Amino acid sequence: MGRPAIVLLSGGLDSTTVLAIAKDQGYTPYALSFRYGQRHSVELEAAKRVVETQGVARHVIADIDLRVFGGSALTADIDVPKHDSLDDASNSEADSSVPITYVPARNTIFLSFALAYAETVGASDIFTGVTAVDYSGYPDCRPEYMDAYAKMANLATRAGLEGTQELKLHSPLIAMSKADIVREGLRLGVDYSQTSSCYDPDEQGRACGRCETCLLRLKGFAEAGVTDPVQYQGA
């Protein structure tokens, strides 16, 4: 078995690709997902499907209720914005660089849980699927944020203080377009039909096709020259 690594796994396109990358690089993945008060469980069910087929050493689902804070269309009674195109999405968000689907400090919270998980299993590596290309402009997906968090993390644990662990944060997708991510995942044998990215799926789990994350995903598959295998409403 390879060295242990924590992989943040939402069940979406990006994190599922990162899981495959970590395995391809010889790591033994410990997957970490969250039930954080999001509007639906479709993506979390997708994460369960992914780990069943890709295989991990352990899959932890941590419970956090970010609904107590609200402030996001993903955790509060706020409509998820729908658009006819990515240009339409960009124009509608022109008054703000950060869309309402941003969950305040979510990546910081998730990475902190990953840091605790890493220390308990003796892992020095954490993999995350953040990307700064073809993304929604979230502040906690930028390279400078990831670099700053890695520096802080090595000051925050007993393992770091005692010098038994030097944590490394891996963001292999951060400079990749959605099309590049799809191509890399397909090269590694990822079955994207098991994944879910939609912010507002219906009761059957079908993607809406009109939220920003759906539009970005569809753009990636189209530019990669392949059909997205997930079901979309009205298709």
Steps between C-alpha positions, in 0.01 A plus 500: 500500500610854430529793736168611652340816366178678584280573197217750537219335305173677426383255234532758226708498184808671643541312827436164333775577250734595786431166672606322181813717477599424860465129437693526173784670690522201733324640807258303716199735519293572808192677368326778691153630414263736681136517590510873566137604471500518121162511328515144371683170550543411131870591486567315827333188360725540198805507730386167649472350151843625405678348801320169448642469149834681525591360840641687798653395831215672686220743422399741776188718470523783752191684620511880525192722489595816315131589475533664841694777326322508164631754253502270198250366248635154584420514873218756538157568355643688204428401140789348308560733202418346161640618167469423132876526446827574677496849344159554657638380835794740476275794416259428785787491749661817362434691822686243708807289430377228738164331421228422755586128475824570689480338846688725747839349595394153380839393369672623816259294710538192279878523494509531878310173531737346244795622707363323810430184298853508356659522842303202632592270209860622470450663162721785380298563184157651439345506152232749405317566174511880499556665165563861405410452131136457383375562852257728682753741646484372857776662712599170663586337167793728415864379495605765755235374741618140465863603558406701809294217644785252455734731694247538780430127513860418579478727805169363622557137600698303753656302216619824340636635829689179572634480146346160428280631220545765231163543342472551125182628339445362149278691257574319172210663314561859600637612162291263285192586296187288539577339163850408618354354820254286304775375269725413795219319678412298193866410455496364855179306444262720701133414449341844504149353491546435873564866579271795565589870483163677490408754767127442452414147377141374494355225717630237257852640532503639146718807446325828421741592219464872575686574824855625457664173600289308247591748227869473584480121501317488166757740353780269611348190343417685178853637466641154574288363216301253710143483633434553869353165615289636787125559459372853451146625553304524177754294306 
